[in-house]
Amino acid sequence: MEAFQGFSKDQLLNRKNELIKQYENYKSQNLKLDMSRGKPCTEQLDLSNGMFDYSKNLFTEDGADCRNYGFLDGIKEAKALFAKIFNRSADELIIGGNSSLNLMYDLIAKAFNHGLNGFEKPWSKLSKIKFLCPCPGYDRHFAITELFGVEMIVIPMTNEGPDMDTVEALTAGDETIKGIWCIPKYSNPTGITYSDSVVKRLASMKTKAKDFIIMWDNAYALHDLYDTPDRLTDIFDEARKSGNPNRVYMFSSTSKVTFSGGGLALMASSKENIAHLKKLLAIQTIGYNKINMLLHTRFLKDPEHTKAHMKKHAAIIRPKFEAVLEILDKHLAGKGIASWNKPNGGYFISLNVLEGCADRTVKLAKEAGVTLTPAGATYPYGKDPYDSNIRIAPTYPPISELRTAIEVLCVCAEIAALEKKLA
């Protein structure tokens, strides 16, 4: 649909003047609303305060003292819990600190400095390294590979996940392409869950690089908003069946399950990959925070209790997602200037404004007191080639502030679109 189809120039000018009045009214309110990051709100964090009730006895079931050294890859209870949740075996897991991003960074660093299992040489010994980046995607993923000097290649996202025709064509012919970033369930920011076909093709595709890896950031595996959650095919099973058992490294955490600043992170891969990493990790640390592991496993207990806990999260944030969608539908639908996803879970809503208008929209919002994720952040190097995508993070603000922020965003998106149309 063409932008503002059927409207005359005079009608568009009148509409712009109306919106400018609304915009100036918002500016006069001296708003200070921050929508820049996907953080849990205080009510969500409070759901896990009961964890500290389990702190009187800090010994594991086997009698190990969690206050002391040891357990490089995590205590048995923590590994058993996450093995059940993610359908892995305990020797396919490493339980880390509070940040899965730290584990991802560390894995890329190890790939460069020492090489991972099966590598002929570390990536630092090669003249060029490239990574595939499905977009819109996660800015912190892209920041890691940018820091290491990796050339990042944009892969368009479809409604089923990354455009696999493009992925397969590139990886089959270019030995310097060494990996791909993936958020397979409720992808950040699109909310898309990879289809069975996409997962199977990623696991089985022929790659010219023998050391090609999949960075499988399963951050939102547990973050369903509704009782009819998306289903994600097990990529490890598919990789094994395809003869690529060492291709996948999966990451997740409890950052948005318990405490963002004090959760648990984990990495899963083949037994061979994990054994190789443990040898390197033994030089790096004696072990992560075992007290935190123990408290988490006692609090979350098992997959059933964890699922019930996540339903409490959903009850808090679902109305916020629905409020955003309601306001977008009310103010932007049918004008040909914006489109957005309606996710079944995760932490974000992906808004695509009129091409060439995202940066202007975000700047207008900032001037009106609403801070959004920077335009371009969902693409490598912070450069959206379409200047269209804006990531909306609904979870943190109180719903009253959230509604105001999205109202402002809609006004700004329409003003930016009118400016372009009337130019």
N, C-alpha and C positions, 0 to 999 in steps of 0.2 A: 504494500500500500504506500502510495506517495505521501510525503509529509503534508499534513493539513489539506488533504485533497478536497476540492469543492469549495474552498474558502477564497474570497476575493482579497485583494491587497488591503483594501480599507478594513475589512473584517479582521485581518491579521494584525493590522496596526492598532485597531481598537482593543483586540485581545492582549496585545503586548502592553499597552498602557494600563489595562486592568491588572495585569500580573506585576508590573512595576510598582503599582500602589501596594499590592499585597507584600511584595518583597521589601519595600521600604518600611512597612509596618513591622515585619519580622526583624529587620535591622534595628528598629527603635526599641525592641524588647531586650537588647543586650544578651542574647542567648549564648550559652556556653555548653553545647551538646557535642559529645565525642562519640562518633560512630566508626572510628578508624580501625579498631581491632576486634576480633572475635573472642571476647573474654566472657567467662561465666559471670553471672551477677551474684551479689551477696547472698541472695536466697538459695541459689544453687550451691554455693560453697558451704552454707550452713547445713546442708543435707548430710555432710560427712563429718560433722563435729563429733559424732558419737565414736569415731575411730579412736579418740584419745582415751576412751574408757577401757581400752584393751592394753594400756601401757604399764600395768602393775607388774606383769610377768613378762620378761623379755628373753625368755628361752624358747627355742624351737621345740617341736614335738620330740625330736631326738636328743634334746638336752643341750644343744649348742647355745652359747651365750651371744646374742646378737649385738651386744655392746662391744664385742671384741673383733679382732681381725678374722678374715677368712671368707670363704664362699665367693670366689671370684666372679662367677656367673649367676649368682643369686641363690637364696635359700630354697630348700626343697619345696616348702609350702607355696612360695610365690611361683615357682616354675610349674608346679602341679596345677595351680589355679589358672594360669594363663595358657597352659597347654590344653586344658579343657575348653576354655573360652575360644581359642583360635584353632582348635583341632590340630595341634602339633604334639610332638613328643618332647619330653623335658630336655633331651640332649640336642634339640633343635632350637633352643632358646638361650638368650642372655638377658637377664633382668638388670637394668641399669639404674641411673639416677632418676631425676624428675623430668628429664627432657629427651623426647625422641629426636628432636632436631639435633641435639648434641651427638646422639648416636649416628645420625645420618652424616653430619659433618665429619665425625671421627672415621666413619667407613671410607668416605671419599679421601680423607687425608691418608689413611692406610693404603688405599689403592694407588695414590701418588708416591708415597714414601717407601713402601715395602712391597706392594703388590698383594692382591687377594689370592685365595686358593685357585690354582689353575692358571694364574698369570705367567706368561713367559718372562715378563719384566715389569717393573713399576711404571705407572703412567708418566712419571716425571722423566723417564728416559726416552719418551717418545716425543716427536717434534710437534704433533698436534693431537688434541683430544676434542671430540665433539659430543654433545649430549642433546637428546630430543626432549623438547619441552611442550607438552600438550597445553594449549592456551584457549581461553583464560585459565591461569593456574596460580600456584602459590608463590608469592614473592620471596619467601624465605628459602624455598628450594633453589630458586634461580640465583639468589645471593650467594649461596654456597658454591655453585659451579662457576659463577662469575669471579669469585675471590681466587679460585684456583686457575684462572685463565682459560677456562673451558669455553669453546665456541658453542653457543646455544642456538638450536634450530627450532623455530616455532612449528608445532604440529597442531592443525585445527582440531578443536573438539567437536564431535557430532553428538547426537542424542544418545549414542551407544558408547561413547568414550572417544579416545583418540582416533583420528582418521587412519585406519589400519592400512589402507592401500598406500598411503604416503609413507607410513612407518616401515612397511615391508620393503617398499622400493628403495628407500634410503639405506636401511640397514643391510640389505643384500649386496649393495654395490660400493659401500664406503667403509673401509677397515678402521678409519679414525673415529667412527661413531661407536662410542663405548657404553652408552647407557641411555635410559629414559626415566624421567620422573613420572610417577603415577600416584594419584589419590583415587583409588578404585571404587570406593563407596561414598556416595554423597560428596562428590569431588568439590574441592575448594577452587573457585566459588560457584560453579555451575549447578551443584547438587546432583549431578548425573552419577549413576552407578553403572559401571562397565557391564556390558552385555556378556552373555556366555561366549558368544562368537569372538568378541574382542579379547577376553581373557585367554581363550584357547589359542588364538592367533599370536598373542604376545608370547605365550609359553612355548609355542612350537615353531615360530618363524625362523628361517635361515638367516643368520647374520654373518657378514664377512669377518667381523671381529670375533675372535675366539674368546676374548675376555669381556664380552658384552654382558652388562648387568641390568636388572630391573630394580629400581628403587621404589618399592611398593609401600607407600605411606598409608597404612590402613588406619588413619587417625580417627575416622568416624564410624568404625565398625559397629559400635554399640549405640550410636546416637540417632535412634529412630524417633521421629516425631509422632508417628501414628501406629496403630496396631496391625497395619498391613505393610511391614517393612520391605524395602528392596532386598533382593537376594543376590549375593555375590558368589560366583563360582570359585572354588578353591584352586588358585593358580599353582600351588605346590604340586597338587595331584596331576594337573595338566602338564607341568614342566617335567615331572618324572616320567609320565607316559610318553612324552615326546623326546626323551633322551637328553633333556637339559636340566638335570636335577640341581645344578649349582648356579643357575641363572638368577634366581630371585632372592632378594633381601627384603624382608618385611619389617615394618616399624609400626609401633603404636604406643599409646601411653594412657594414663589415667588423668591427664591434665584437665580434661573436661568431664571426668567421672567423679573424682574426689577434689583434689586441690591443685590448681594450676601451678602454684609455686612450691608444691610439696607432694607431687604424685610419684608414680613409678613409670618408667619407660622400658620398652622391651624391643629386642630385635630377634627375628626368627629367620632361619635359613636351613640349608641342608646340614646334616651332621658333620660332613667334611668341611664345609665352610665355617661352621661354628668352632670346630676343633682348631682350625687354622687361626681364627681370630683370637681364641683364648690364649694361644701361645704369645701373640703380640700384646694382648691385654694384660698378661701377667707381668710384663715389664712396665706397664703404664699405671697400674693400680693394684692394691691388695684386695679391693672389693668396694662395692657401693654401699649405700645406707641400708643395712640389714634391719635396723629397728623399723624403718619406714616400710620395708617389705613385709615384716611380721604384722605390723598394725593393719596394713592394707588387706592382707589375706584373712586376718581375723574379722575385719569389718565387712569385706565383700563376700567372703565365705565360699561361694561357688557360683557357677553361671546363672542359676535360677535367682539367687539373691541379688546378683549384679544386675540382671535384667529388671528386677523389681525396682532397684535403686534408680536405674536409668529412666524408668517410667515416671518417677518423681521429677527428674530433670525435665522430661518432655512436658509434663503438666505445667511447669513454670514458663518454658520458652515457647511452647506451641502458640499461645495467644499472641505473642509478639510477632511471630512469623505471619500469622493470619492477619494481624493489624497492618503490617507492611503491605501484604498482598491486596488487602481491601483498599488501602489508600492509593496504591499504584493503579488498580483497576478503576477507581473513581476518577482520578485526575489525568491519567495518561493513556488509558485504553482507547482504541478507535481513532487515534490521531495520526498514526503512521510515524511517530517520532520515538517510540521506545518499545522494547520487548523485555521480558523477564521470565525466569524459571519459577516453578512452584515445587520446591523440593519436598521429598518425603522424609528427610532427615538432614543431619549435618548442622552447620553453623552459619551458613551464608545464603543470601539471595543475590543472584547475578543480574544486574540491570544493564541492558545495552541501550544507550540513548542514540539519538541521531548521529550518524557518522560525522566526525569532526567536532563533536560537541562535549565530549566527556571532560576534558580539561577545563573548559569554560564553565561547565556545570559545577564541578568541584570547587573552582575558585569563587564562583558566586555564592555557593553554600558557605564556604569559609568566611566570606565577608559578612554573611548573615548570622554567623555564630554557630555553624554546624560543621564539624570536622569529619571528613570522610577519608577512606583510604585513597591515597593519591591516584589520580588517573594514570594509567599505564602500569600500575603496580602488578597487575595480573599477567604481565608479559615480561620476557627477559629484557634486562637493561632498563626496565621502566618505560619501555616504548611500545605503546599499543599502536600498531600500524593503521588502525581504523579510528583511533581516538574515540572509542565508543563505550568500552566496558567500565562499569563502576561496581565495586563489591560492596554490598550492604551487609553489615554485621548487626543483627537485631538483638542479640542476647543480653548485652550488658546494661543498657539504659532502662530505667523504669518505663513502663508502657506509656505513661503520659508524655514523658520526654521523647520517647521513640516516635510517637504519633506526630508530635510537633516537628521533629527532625525530618521525617519522611514527607510531611506536607511542604516543608521548606525545599526539600530535594526536588519534589515534583514541580514546584514553581520555578526553580532554577533550571531544571531540564527543559521546561517549555520555553522559558525566556531564551535560553541558548539556541534552541531549535528555531525560534522565531527570528532571532538575530541572523542566523545563517540563511533562513528562507527569504528574508527581506533584504539581504545584502545585495 
